[in-house]
Amino acid sequence: MNWQDRIISNPEILSGKAAVKGTRLSVEFILERLASGWTENDLLSNYPRLTREDLQAVYAYAYEGLKDGLLFLPSRYAA
């Protein structure tokens, strides 16, 4: 999955937050919904422009951030 084909950042859209191309849905918003218990089907039903491929791109984008060390556990949560 090449997330760069589906995830964009434009300073004029959502203040430059990473978002799904062709929508005003940020990666942050989608991940927050999933973390709060929404399913992929919930997202796809509520946001008809969103596709399964878009969700895969969101996951790939988040994974790349974790893999490259851009996201990490704050020290206050470390064991």
C-alpha positions in Angstrom: 0.0 0.0 0.0 1.4 3.3 -1.1 -0.3 5.7 1.4 1.2 8.7 -0.5 -1.4 8.2 -3.2 -4.3 8.7 -0.7 -3.0 10.8 2.2 -2.3 14.4 1.6 -1.3 17.5 3.6 -2.4 20.9 2.4 -2.1 24.0 4.6 -5.4 25.2 3.2 -7.2 22.1 4.3 -7.6 21.2 8.0 -4.6 23.5 8.8 -2.3 21.1 7.0 -3.2 18.0 9.0 -2.7 14.7 7.2 -6.1 13.9 5.5 -7.6 11.4 3.1 -7.4 12.8 -0.4 -10.8 14.1 -1.7 -12.2 14.4 1.8 -12.0 16.7 4.8 -11.3 13.7 7.1 -8.0 13.8 8.9 -6.0 10.7 9.7 -6.2 11.9 13.4 -10.1 11.9 13.2 -10.3 8.5 11.6 -7.9 7.0 14.2 -9.8 8.6 17.0 -13.0 7.1 15.8 -11.5 3.7 15.6 -9.9 4.1 19.0 -13.3 5.0 20.5 -14.9 1.8 19.2 -16.1 2.6 15.7 -15.7 -0.1 13.2 -14.4 0.2 9.6 -18.0 -0.4 8.5 -19.2 2.4 10.8 -16.8 4.8 9.1 -17.6 3.6 5.6 -21.4 3.9 6.3 -21.1 7.4 7.8 -18.6 8.8 5.3 -19.6 7.5 1.8 -16.6 9.0 0.1 -14.3 7.0 2.3 -13.1 3.6 0.9 -11.5 0.5 2.4 -8.3 1.5 0.4 -8.4 4.9 2.2 -8.5 3.2 5.5 -5.6 0.9 4.5 -3.7 4.1 3.6 -4.5 5.6 7.0 -3.1 2.4 8.7 0.0 2.4 6.5 0.6 6.1 7.2 0.4 5.5 11.0 2.6 2.4 10.7 5.3 4.3 8.9 5.3 7.0 11.6 5.7 4.4 14.3 8.3 2.5 12.3 10.4 5.6 11.7 10.2 6.7 15.3 8.1 9.7 14.6 5.5 8.5 17.1 6.6 7.1 20.4 5.3 6.5 23.9 5.8 9.6 26.1 8.2 8.9 29.0 5.4 9.3 31.6 3.9 6.1 30.3 7.1 4.1 30.0 7.6 1.3 32.5 
